[in-house]
Amino acid sequence: MKNYIIQNNPFVVPTSDGKLIEEHFGLASIKSGDYSLAHMIAPPRWSEPFQKPEFDEITLMIRGKKKIEIDDEEIILSAGQSILIKKSARVRYSNPFTEECEYVSLCVPAFSIERVKREA
């Protein structure tokens, strides 16, 4: 048994909002719930509902900008910046800008629909 995994085939999460989500490591890709690592590209004008996740999430912006609403604050994260959002924070991610944005997210424990706690 090897002590490493090279990921050549990330799991592409099906979406209906135009966002590309490629999970390289996590529940969907390697059946590990300890953490998840995903590469994402969000189209212009994309947004998702508020959520109160049961995981910490680190986001590293690669290009573009992403708007993050955390509790009562609004943050614009730009290429080269990163952020750690602690579990149980009320958060909403969006790209209200005219260019797509690209980023990588690490969730601990791993992202799952059950843990994300999206608002209706």
Helices and strands as residue ranges (DSSP letters): E 11-12, E 20-25, H 27-30, E 36-42, E 46-47, E 56-63, E 65-70, E 73-78, E 82-85, E 91-95, E 101-108, H 113-116
